[in-house]
Amino acid sequence: MADLQFSSTAAANYDQVIGRLTRPFVPALLHAARLAPAQRVLDIATGTGLAAEAAAEAVGPAGHVAATDISPAMIERARQRLGRLPNVSFEIQDGQALTHPPESCDAVLCNMGLMYFPDPARGLSEFRRVLRHGGRAAVSVSTTPERSLSNRVLAVIGRHVSAKAAEAARMFSLGEEAHLCALFEAAGFVEVESRTETLRATFPSFDAFFAGIEEGAGNSGQEYTALPEALRRVVREQMRRELKDDGGPLEAEVEVRIAGGRR
């Protein structure tokens, strides 16, 4: 999970699974960042640009959104989707080592990305560094495996691959309110807020959902496709059982934690 240099397959198939699950949470993320017209926004780990697209509408033509990601494939996908928008630019950036100067933006967004950082505390410190005084950062993360869907795959993998178990535990630890808020405060943020958002995710079938994972969508798909074939079958069947697949439409409750703070 530490290496997020996603392949082209991870980016190409992202929206059909990961994007479908995360897009509904974007309005709450933007609300936590207090976005307003004419602001300059830095969207970190933009993926295919879902949060950047919503932010561009919120800040309007007088504002600007820099959509950034560590993965060139993701940035290219975001550019294909949003390149028509005059108030959006695209950059390959490491969220733990941003090249932006201090106090250069009004808001920082990180939609379902911070939990993949090798060092989330360092990432939050960078978010604060590039914010002007009074600016806000807002992030969203998964809460628990049982209330996740795509990231639940990572937890199942961790049960069979010891090297991945600690990574999965670290990732989901950010969903703990006290831990995430403490990280914000340690980075120097004030007025730290946290809330949970829940939705009922639906897919036509389990196979329709898992097809994206099998094609390498996002981090979950990349981790899954890297497994030996026999273990992939085990993980798939365990996911099927846990989601109580009966051959009909798949429904699952998905929960994220959204946290924000002011510089």
C-alpha positions in Angstrom: 0.0 0.0 0.0 3.0 2.3 0.4 3.7 2.3 -3.3 0.9 4.1 -5.1 2.4 4.4 -8.5 -0.7 2.9 -10.0 -0.7 1.2 -13.3 -2.9 2.4 -16.2 -5.4 -0.4 -15.4 -5.8 1.0 -11.8 -6.7 4.4 -13.2 -8.8 3.2 -16.2 -11.1 1.1 -14.0 -11.1 3.4 -11.0 -14.4 5.1 -11.6 -16.5 2.0 -12.0 -15.8 0.8 -8.5 -13.8 3.2 -6.3 -15.3 6.4 -7.8 -18.8 5.0 -7.6 -18.3 4.4 -3.8 -16.5 7.7 -3.0 -18.2 10.3 -5.1 -21.3 10.6 -2.8 -19.1 11.6 0.1 -17.4 14.5 -1.8 -20.0 17.2 -0.9 -19.4 16.6 2.9 -15.7 16.8 2.3 -16.0 20.2 0.6 -18.3 21.4 3.4 -15.6 20.4 5.9 -13.1 22.5 4.0 -15.4 25.5 3.9 -14.9 26.0 0.2 -16.0 29.4 -1.2 -15.9 31.2 -4.5 -12.5 32.5 -5.7 -10.4 30.3 -3.4 -7.3 28.5 -4.4 -7.6 24.8 -3.6 -5.1 21.9 -3.6 -6.6 18.5 -4.1 -4.2 15.8 -3.0 -4.5 12.2 -4.2 -7.0 13.4 -6.7 -7.4 10.0 -8.4 -9.5 10.6 -11.5 -10.4 14.1 -10.2 -13.8 13.5 -8.5 -13.2 16.0 -5.7 -11.3 18.4 -7.9 -14.3 18.5 -10.3 -16.7 19.4 -7.4 -14.2 21.9 -6.0 -13.8 23.6 -9.3 -17.6 24.3 -9.4 -17.5 25.5 -5.8 -14.7 28.0 -6.3 -16.0 29.2 -9.7 -14.1 30.9 -12.5 -12.3 33.3 -10.1 -10.9 30.4 -8.2 -8.5 27.6 -9.0 -8.0 23.9 -8.2 -4.7 22.1 -8.5 -5.5 18.4 -8.9 -2.5 16.4 -7.8 -1.6 12.7 -7.5 1.6 10.7 -7.1 0.5 8.5 -10.0 1.1 9.7 -13.5 -1.6 7.3 -14.7 -4.2 8.8 -12.4 -3.2 12.4 -13.4 -3.6 11.5 -17.0 -7.1 10.1 -16.3 -8.0 13.2 -14.4 -6.8 15.4 -17.2 -8.9 13.4 -19.7 -12.0 14.0 -17.6 -11.4 17.6 -16.5 -9.0 19.1 -19.0 -11.8 21.2 -20.4 -12.2 23.2 -17.1 -10.2 26.4 -17.3 -9.8 26.7 -13.5 -8.2 23.3 -13.0 -4.5 22.4 -13.4 -2.8 19.0 -13.0 0.4 18.1 -11.2 2.3 14.9 -10.2 2.9 15.5 -6.5 3.9 13.4 -3.5 1.4 14.5 -0.7 4.2 14.0 1.9 6.6 16.3 0.1 4.7 19.0 -1.8 6.6 21.4 -4.0 4.1 24.2 -3.4 5.4 27.2 -1.4 4.2 27.9 2.1 0.8 29.7 2.5 0.0 29.3 -1.2 -3.6 28.0 -1.0 -6.9 28.6 0.8 -7.9 24.9 1.2 -6.5 21.4 0.9 -8.6 18.4 0.1 -7.7 14.7 0.3 -10.5 12.4 -0.7 -9.9 8.8 0.5 -6.2 9.2 0.1 -4.5 10.0 3.5 -5.0 6.4 4.7 -2.6 5.2 2.0 0.2 7.6 3.0 3.2 5.7 4.5 3.4 8.6 7.0 0.0 10.4 7.4 1.3 12.7 10.1 3.9 14.0 7.6 1.2 14.4 5.0 -0.9 16.5 7.4 2.1 18.7 8.2 2.6 19.4 4.5 -1.1 20.2 4.1 -0.8 22.8 6.9 2.5 24.2 5.5 0.9 25.1 2.2 -2.2 26.6 3.7 -2.6 30.3 4.3 -3.4 31.4 7.9 -7.1 30.6 8.4 -7.2 28.1 5.6 -8.7 24.6 6.2 -7.7 21.1 5.3 -10.3 18.3 5.0 -9.8 14.5 4.5 -12.0 11.5 4.2 -10.9 7.9 5.2 -12.5 4.5 5.6 -13.6 3.6 9.1 -13.7 -0.2 9.5 -13.4 -3.1 7.1 -16.9 -4.2 7.9 -18.2 -0.7 6.9 -16.1 -0.5 3.8 -16.4 -2.3 0.4 -13.4 -1.9 -1.9 -11.0 -1.4 1.0 -12.4 -4.5 2.7 -10.5 -6.5 0.1 -7.3 -5.2 1.7 -8.3 -6.5 5.1 -9.2 -9.9 3.7 -5.8 -10.0 1.9 -4.2 -9.2 5.2 -5.6 -12.3 6.8 -3.7 -14.4 4.4 -0.6 -12.4 3.8 1.1 -11.4 7.0 3.1 -8.7 5.4 -0.1 -6.9 4.4 -1.9 -7.3 7.8 0.0 -4.5 9.4 -0.6 -2.2 6.5 -4.3 -2.9 6.5 -4.5 -2.2 10.3 -2.6 1.1 9.9 -4.9 2.1 7.1 -8.1 1.5 9.0 -6.6 3.1 12.2 -7.2 6.5 10.6 -10.9 5.8 10.8 -10.7 6.0 14.6 -12.0 9.5 15.5 -9.6 10.1 18.4 -6.5 8.9 16.4 -7.3 11.0 13.3 -8.1 14.1 15.3 -4.9 13.7 17.3 -2.9 13.6 14.0 -4.5 16.9 12.9 -3.8 18.5 16.2 -0.2 17.2 16.3 0.3 18.8 12.9 -0.7 22.1 14.3 -4.3 22.4 13.2 -7.0 24.0 15.4 -10.8 23.8 15.4 -10.4 20.1 14.4 -13.8 18.6 13.5 -14.8 15.0 12.7 -18.0 13.3 11.5 -19.1 10.1 9.9 -21.0 9.8 6.7 -22.9 6.6 5.6 -24.5 5.5 2.4 -26.0 2.3 1.1 -23.9 1.2 -1.9 -25.6 -0.9 -4.6 -24.2 -2.9 -7.5 -26.2 -5.1 -9.9 -24.5 -8.1 -8.5 -21.4 -9.2 -6.5 -19.7 -10.0 -9.8 -20.4 -6.5 -11.1 -18.7 -5.1 -8.1 -15.8 -7.5 -8.0 -15.0 -7.2 -11.7 -13.4 -3.9 -11.1 -11.2 -5.3 -8.4 -10.2 -8.2 -10.7 -9.3 -5.6 -13.4 -7.0 -3.8 -11.0 -9.1 -0.8 -10.0 -7.4 1.4 -7.4 -5.2 0.3 -4.6 -7.4 -2.6 -3.7 -7.4 -4.0 -7.2 -3.6 -3.6 -7.5 -3.1 -5.5 -4.3 -5.5 -8.2 -5.4 -4.1 -8.7 -8.9 -0.6 -9.1 -7.5 -1.6 -12.2 -5.6 -1.1 -15.7 -6.8 -4.1 -17.1 -8.6 -5.0 -19.6 -5.9 -5.0 -16.9 -3.3 -7.0 -14.6 -5.5 -9.7 -17.3 -5.6 -9.7 -17.6 -1.8 -10.0 -13.8 -1.3 -12.8 -13.5 -3.8 -14.8 -16.3 -2.2 -14.2 -14.9 1.3 -15.5 -11.5 0.1 -18.5 -13.2 -1.5 -19.4 -14.9 1.8 -18.9 -11.9 3.9 -21.1 -9.8 1.7 -23.7 -12.5 1.7 -24.0 -12.8 -2.0 -27.2 -14.6 -3.0 -26.9 -14.0 -6.8 -29.0 -10.9 -6.7 -28.1 -7.2 -6.4 -25.3 -6.4 -4.0 -26.1 -3.8 -1.2 -23.6 -2.8 1.5 -23.4 0.0 4.0 -20.3 2.1 3.4 -19.1 4.6 6.0 -16.3 7.1 5.9 -14.9 9.5 8.5 -14.4 13.1 7.4 -12.1 15.3 9.4 -10.9 18.9 9.0 -9.0 21.6 10.7 -8.0 25.2 10.4 -4.4 26.5 10.2 
